[in-house]
Amino acid sequence: MRRARAAALPIVRPDLVEFYLAHRAAQGMNTDHKVRWGARVLLAAVPDLDDFRTLPLERQLAFNHETHRFISWLAVTGRMQPGADYLVARRPRLGIVLARTEPELHLRFMETARTLGFRDTVAMTQFNLLAHFIALFGRQPDQLQQSDWDQGRRLLLEAACRIPNRGVKALSTALFNLEATLFHCELTDQLPRRRSPDHADMRAREWARVPAGLADTMQHYLQQIAGTLRPGTVKNTELTLREFALLVAAEDTAVTCVAELKRRHVERYRQWLLERPAARGGPLHRHTVRDRLSKLRGFFGRLDEWDAADRPPRQLVFDSDFPIADEPLPRFLDDAAAAKLLAAARQDSDPFTRLAIEILARTGMRRSEMLGLTVDAIVQIGSAYWLRVPVGKMHTDRYVPLHPQLKTLLDDWLLHRPEGLRSNLLFTDHGRPVNASRIEAAVRKAAERAGLGRVTPHQLRHTLATQAINRGMSLEAIAALLGHKSLSMTHVYARIADRTVADEYFAVSEKVEALYDAPRQLPADAEGTEMAKLRREMHRRMLGNGYCARPIEMDCHFESICESCTFFVTTIEFRPTLERQRDDAAAKGQVTREQIFDGLLSRLDGEAS
């Protein structure tokens, strides 16, 4: 019965069937009648292979196993393009066929994936997806353009959304991993990046609801500023204009262009900003409201400067529209909390966590500046090492001193960095640029371990500046360290630690306390456990001519001369001892040591006066 059915099957394109069998034979695979029958079934049902993707998906999936093998061979060799729905629903193992037809490509791809740190199973999943792109477009990888990769990614993810139980998230992750290997395999020229295609589609749909005249003027403005402003600024401007245009379109359908906008539209938008909730709950921050209104005023102002035909007849945004901005002091960690954070980071098993927190705490870099560091960022100037901070928020680059301990951590990171990467970024993960969320996670994890609550990466920048100004570093030096363009940006740290205010306050406090004649010692039975613990700790930290105020969590970097430590504190009662030590240093010709004691004595004289 089976032979009679086989004889009745029409023979279509026998050359293609024979070529397929010859290819299998060359690979040492079987070529029995089942294989031949599976190929002939497809050609009999679909004489024109281009018609395969027009069949209903159920019909495409209804062929037997041998026929699907033939379809896979046709797709990989560019003889048929089955379509994204078939590839996602069937999940054919096209990577195995591609490895047999292109063994050199397979070897290069797998070696690159291993170099990037991917396991073989993950790398083979990527290679299978690479074969899917070949099947979608009927071209080899070196013939595909960046637009093909982007379109293929979109087609596969859309198909996964349509077909139940096909793991959109897993497919998106595999495609993201594939981009890294393709880039370092030199099959693409674009660094792998995280995309939000749904957000792009959402923006496009929202702009479609805006009247054409209004949208055209706003889109033209965005195109113009994209050539001069940073992408983040353009993105925020686009969000502001889109929000404003959608609000106007929803509440005043008579407005069709910018020239028809009135003052009432700006007032309504301002009220909407003040009433709308923020992403984390509560109202929008005043700085956010000011930023949105500033972007809107900039848009109207540029239209006037350009003498645009579609512009408002009069000014619509005024200074009085902007909420009064708060001027809070920077949030920083005190010395004890900063020491706990560094101690917790050094105990972490993740080398990136240890390095990231050390860099942020010791250099004061912004998060984006750290992610922009390149492999040649460490330079030697004279006998010291410096770290070149790339061009960042202030459009300038700078050099910051490199602490020896941080230099060791960076050398160790570079030693374990994969060789041969096409990217010169210092921080990569599987060949991809490390994203900002990983830095935030590293700081958050170390803060939780140290019991500090919520700590942000930018707080470490404020902490370094505060530590520096508390220890006498000039505002000019702090501005150079942090990359500030003007001292006005640095003056905020001077408000945190005003030494004149502190000295005068404590001088007055001593006089006020003398008026009350407070007892110098509490009765012995009034001393509690905590006070006794504090007294014992104080005695334990007494020195020969003063005492150490260093937080317990911080290591002491001085073996003998505590007097040069920034945590050293002394009082007038130790003056005779300090004078004897100064005289001893002078007699021995120890100039540096003599200068230290002279400075301490001068400070005591100033406090006494």
N, C-alpha and C positions, 0 to 999 in steps of 0.2 A: 504493500500500500504506500509506504514511504518512498520507494523507488519510483513508482508511477507518478507521485506528486512532484518529485524532483525532475523527472523528465518533462513534465508539463510546464515547468517554470520557464518563461521566456528568457533567452540569453541577451542581456543588455550590457554593452561595453565590456566585452570579455577581456580586453587589454588591461583595463583597470583592475579587474579581479586577478588576472595573472600577475600583474606587477605587485599587487598586495601580497599574494602568496610567495612570490620570489623574495620580497623583502623579509617576510617572516622566516623563510627558509635560510636566508643569509644570517639571521640572528639566532639560528638553531632552534626555532620554534616550530610547533607542529603545523602541518598544512593539510589535515585530513578533510574528509567531505563535510564535516560540521563547519569548518572555517569557510570553505568555499560556499556552502549553502547559506551561511549568515551574510556573506557579502552579496550574493546574488539576490537574496530576499530584499535587501535595501534598494538595489538598483532596479529591481522589478517594480517595487512600490513607488519609488521616487526616481524616475528616469533622469529628470533634471535635478541635480543635487541642490540647486538654489531654491527649489520648492520645499525643501525639508523644513526650513524655519517657518513656512506658512502653515504647516500642519498644526492641528491642536496639540497642546502639550501632552495630553493623555495619549494621543496617537504616537507622538515622538518617543514616549517612554515605554510603549507597548511592545517594541521589538525585543527579540531574545538577546541573550548575553553575547553571542558571537557577532550578532549584527551591531551591537553597541561597540564592540571592539573595532569593528571595521569603521564605524562612525568616528571613533577616537583617532584612528590612523588618518582618515581623510581630513579631520579637523587640524591635526598637528602638522600635516604636510601641506596645508593650505589649499586643499581641494574642495573643502566645504566649510561654511561658516554656520554652525548649528544655532547660534543665538544664546543670549545670556540666560533665559529661562531654562533651557535644556541643561546648560552647564551647571546651574545652581541646583536644579531639581535632581538631576541624575548623579552629580558629583563624579564625573568620570575621572579615572586616574591617568590624565593626559601626561603627567610628568614622567611616567614610566616610558611611554611611547616617545616622548621628546628626548629622554636620556639615550634611547637606542638610536634615534635618528641623528641626534647632535651630541655625541659623547664628549667632545671638547668643551662645548658650552656647559654641559652638565658638570664637568670636572671643575671648571673655572668658577662656576656659580657656587658649588658646594664648598670649595676652598675659601672663597670670600666670605660666605656665611659663617663658616667656622671661625675665621679670623675675627669677625664681629662679635663672636660669643654665642651664636645660635647653636642649639643642639641639632643633630642630624635630622631628627624627626621634624623639627620646626623648619629647618632649611628645605627639606623635601616638600613640605606643605607649600612653601613659597615657590619652589620650582614648579609644582603642579599648577599654581595660580599663574605663573609665567606662561605656561602652556595654554591656559585659558585665554590670555590676551592674544596669543598667536591664533587661536581658534576664532576669536571674535572678529579679528581684522584680516585674517588670511595673509599675514606678513610675519617675517622673522623678527626677533627682538631688535636687531640692529637697524631695521627699517622703520620701526615705530617711532613716532614723534611724541613730544610731551603731551600734546593735545589728545593723542590716542590713549596714553596711560590714564589721563584724567577722565576721558570719556568711558573707557573700559571700567575703571573703578566705579563710576557712577552707575553704569548699566548693571554691573554685578550686584551692587548694594540695593538698587531698586528692585531687581529680581528677587533678592533675598527677602525684601519687605513684602513682596506680593505672595511668595510661596511660604506656607506655614512650616514652622519647625526647621528653619534652615540657618539659624544662628547668625543674625545680622552682626552682633557685637564680635563674635569670634571671627567672622569674615573680615570685618573692618580692621581688627587687630592684625590678622594675617596679611592683609593688603598693606598696612602701615609698615610691617616688618619687611615686606617685599620691596618697598621703595628704598629702604636703606641698602639692601643687598644690590639692587639694580644700580644705585648711584655709585657704589664703590666697585661694582663690576664694570663701570663706565658704559652702562647701557642707557643711562639717563644723565642729564646735566643739571638736575635740580635736586637740592638737598631735601631729604624727606622732611615733611612737616605735617603737623596735625591740622586737619581741615574740619570744617563744620558745614557740610553741604546743605544740611537742613536749614541752618541759619541763613545761608546765601539765598536759598529758595524763598525763605520767609521774607527777607528784605526785598527780593524782586516782586513778590506778591503784594507787599505793602506799598511799594512805589507805584505799582499798577493801579492802585486805588486813588492815587493823587491825580488831579487834573493835569493834562499833558503840558499846558503852558507853565504851570507852577513847577512841575517835575523837571522839565527841560532846563529852565533857568538854574535850578538848584544843582542838577547833575553837571551842567557846564561849569558852575563855580567849583564843585568838588574836583573836576578834572584839572582846573587851573591851579588850585592850591596843592594838588598832589605832587606837582613838580618842585615845590619849595618847602613844604612842611613835612614833618615826620609822619610815617604811616599811622601811628597812634593818634596824632592830632587830627589827621584826616578822618580816621574812623569815628572819633568822638563828634566831629563836625557833621558827618553823615547821619549819625544817630540823632543829633539835635534837629537838623533840618527835616529828617523823616518824621520824627515825633511831632514837630510843629505843623508840618504839612498835613499829616493824618488828622490832627485835631481840627485844623481849619476845614479840611474836606468833609469831616463828619458833622460839623456844627454850622457850617456856612457854605452851602452848595453853590451860592452865587459867585464865589471867588474862583476864578479860573487861571489867574496869573499873579505874579508878585506885585505888579503895579496896582492891583485892586486890594491889597492888604491894608488894613486900617489899624489904628492904635488899639482898638478893642481886641483885636486878635492877639496882640502881644500881651495885653493885660490878662486875657483868658489863659494863655499859655503859662504865664507866670503863676497864676492861681492854681493851675493844674499841677505844676511842678511842686508847689508847696503842699498840695493835698495828696499827691500820689505816694504810695508806700515804697520804701526802698527794698532792695532784694533781700536784705537780712532783717526786714521788719522795721517799723518806725518810719518817720518821715525822711525825705532826702536830706542829706547834709547841706548846710548852707553853702559850703564851697562848691558842691555839685550844682546847686541852683545858680550860683554866680557864674560857673563855667558854662552852663547851657545858655544863659542869657548873653554872656560874652560872645559865644560862638554865633548867636543869632545877630547881635549887633555888628560883628565883624562881617557877616554875610551882606547885610544891608549897606555897610560902609564901603565895601569893595565894589558893589554895584554902582554906587555913586562915583567912586574914583574912576571906574571904567566907563562912565557915561553910558551904562547899559540901557537899552531901549525898555526892557522890562525891569523897572525898579520903582520903589515906593516914591510918591511925590514929596514926602517929608520924612523927617527923622521919626522913628517909631520906638526906639529903645533909649532910655535915659539913665543917667547915673543913679537917680533915685529909685530905679527899679531893682537895683542889686541889694540883696540882704546884707546887713553889716556883718563882715566876716570876723569870726573869732580868731584870736591870736594865741592859741595855747602853746605852752612850752613843749619842746620835743620830749617824748616819752623815752626814758633811758633806764638802764639797769644800774643800781648802785654797785659798789665794788664787790660786796659780798655775793650779790646775785650773779654778777658777771663771772666771778670765780667759780660759783657752783655750776653755771652753764658750761663753761670751758671744761671743768672736771668731768661733767656728764658726757660731753661730746668726745673726750679722749678715751672714754671707756666703751664707746659704741663700736660694734663690729664692722659697720659699714665705713669703708675708707672715704667715701664721698661726704658722709656726714661729718667726719672728723675734719676733713680739709675745708669744707664749705664754711663751717662755723669759725675755724681759725682764720680764714681769709677775711670774712666779714668783720670779725672782732679786732683783727690786728691791722687792717688797712682802711676800714671805713668805706669800702666800695659799696656802690649801689648794686642791687641784685642783677640788673641788666648788664652792668659793667663786668661783673664776675662771669656771667655767661658768655660775654664777648671776648674773654681772654683767649689768646692764641698760644700755640706751643712755643713760640719764640718770645713770650712776654717777659721771661727772666733775663735780665741783662746785668753785666758786671761793669760798674763804673768805679775805677780805682780799685780799692780793696774790698768794697762793699757790693752787695747785690741789691738790685732794685727791680720793681715790678712795674711794667708798662701797662697802664690802664687804658683801654681803647677809647676811641671817641664815643661819647655817650650823650646823656641828656643835655649837657651844656655845650655840645658840639666841639669839645676840646679833648685832647688826651693829656696824660700826665704820668709822671713817675713817682712811685711811693717807695719808701725804704722797705726792704724785705727782712723780716725777723728771721734769725737763723733757724729757729724751730719750724717756721712756716716754709723756709727754703727746703728743709729736709722732707717735709710732707709733699711739697710740689715735686721734688726729684723722684720720690717714690711713686707718685701718681704717673709721672711721665714714663717711668721704667715699666710700668704695667699697662701702659696705653698701647693698643694694637698698632702694629707698624703697617705702613702702606695705605693708610686712610687718605681719601681724597680731600677730606676736610682738615683745615689747620686749627680748628677750634680745640681748646685745651680740654673742655669737658664734653665728652660724647658718651652716649649709651647705646651700644649695639650699632655704632656708626652714625647715630642720629644726635642732633644737638640736645643737650639736657634742657628740659623746660623749667620754667620758674617754679612750678608747683613742687618740684623735687627739693628745691632749696627750702621752701616753706615747710615741707614735711620734715626735713632734717632738723630745722630749728625747733619746730613744734615737738618733735620726739625728744630732743635733748632737754627742752624746757620741762616737759612732763617728767622726765627722769630726775631732773634737779628739783622738782617740786615748786616751780616758779609760776605756774599758770600759763596764760597765753603770752608768747613772745613772738614778735615779727622780725624778719631779717633786717628791716630798716632801723629797728631799735638798736641793733648792734652798731650801726653807723653813729647814731646819737650818743650811744654809750662811749665810744672811743673819743668823740669830740669833747664830751663832758669830762672824761678822765684826763684828757690832755690839758684842758683849760684849768682844771682844778690843780694841776701840778706845774703851772706856770708857763705853759706853751703859749706863744703869742698868737693873736688872732690872725696875723698874716700867715704864719706857718700852718695853722689849722685850716685856713682857707685853701692854701696850696695843697695840703694833704687830701682834703675832701673834694677838691675840684670846683670850688665856688668861684663864680665870675666876679663877684663883688663882696666886700666885707659886710655889706648889709645882710647877706645871707648867713654870715658867721656870727653876727652880733647876737643872735638869738641864744647862743650858748653862753655868752657873757651874762645874760639875764639869769641863767641857771645858777651860776657860781660867782656872785659879786663879792669879791674878797673885802672890799672897803666896807660894804654893809655888814658882812659877817664880823669883821674885826671890831667895828664900832659897837655892834650889838653886844658882843661878849664883854667888851670893856665896860659898857653901861650895866650889863647884867650883874657883873661882880660888885659894882657899887650899890646897885639896888638890893642885892642879897645881903650886903653888909648892914643895911638899914634894919633888916628883920632879925639880925643876930641869930641866924639859924644855927643849930648845933652842928658841929663838925662830925660828930659820930653818933650813931644810934645806940641805944642800949643793947647790950649783948643779947638779951632775950627777944629783941625786936627783929633780929636778923633771920630772914626766912631762908628756905633752901635755895631759891633762885639768887638771892643776894649773896649768900655764901659761895655759890658756884661762881658768880661774877668776881668776887673778891679773890678766890683762889686762882681764877684765870688771869687776873691782873697781876698777882704776885708771880705767876709762872712766866709772865711776859715782861717783867721788870728787867731793865738793863743796868749797867754800872752808872750811867749818867742820864737815864731817862726810861722810857718804856716803849714797846712796839705796839702800834695800832693796826698792824696788818690783819686783815680778816683771816679766820682760821683756815678757810678753804684754800687760800692762796699760798703757793710755795714761796720760800724766801730765796732770792737769787744772790744774796750776799753772804759770804762765808765769815767775814771778820769785821768789816766797817759798816755797822748798822747805821751810823750817823749819816751816811749818804743815801740811805733808803728813803723813798718818798713817804713811807708810813712811820718814820721816826718822829717822835714827839718828845720834847724836853721842856723843863720849866726852870725858873730862876734859882731854885734850890740846888740845882746841879752845876751852877756856874763855877764854883771852885774846882770841881773835877774836870770840867771842860777846859778851864785855863791851864791846869796841869798837863792835860793831854795835848793842848796846843803847844805849850812850851817844850814838851818832850818831842813832838814832831819837828819843831824848829831846830832843836839841838841835834837831831839825827839827820837833818837835811831832807826831810820828807815833805816836799813842797805841797803836793796835792793834799796830803793829810792835814797839813797846817791850814790850807785854805778852807777845808771843810769845817774845822773847828772855829776859824775866824768868822765864817758865815753864820754858824750857830750862835756865837757870842754876839754878833751884830744884831741878829734877830731878837735875842733876849733883851738887848739894850733898847731896841725899838719898841718892844712890847712894854718894857718898864716905863719908858718915857710917855 
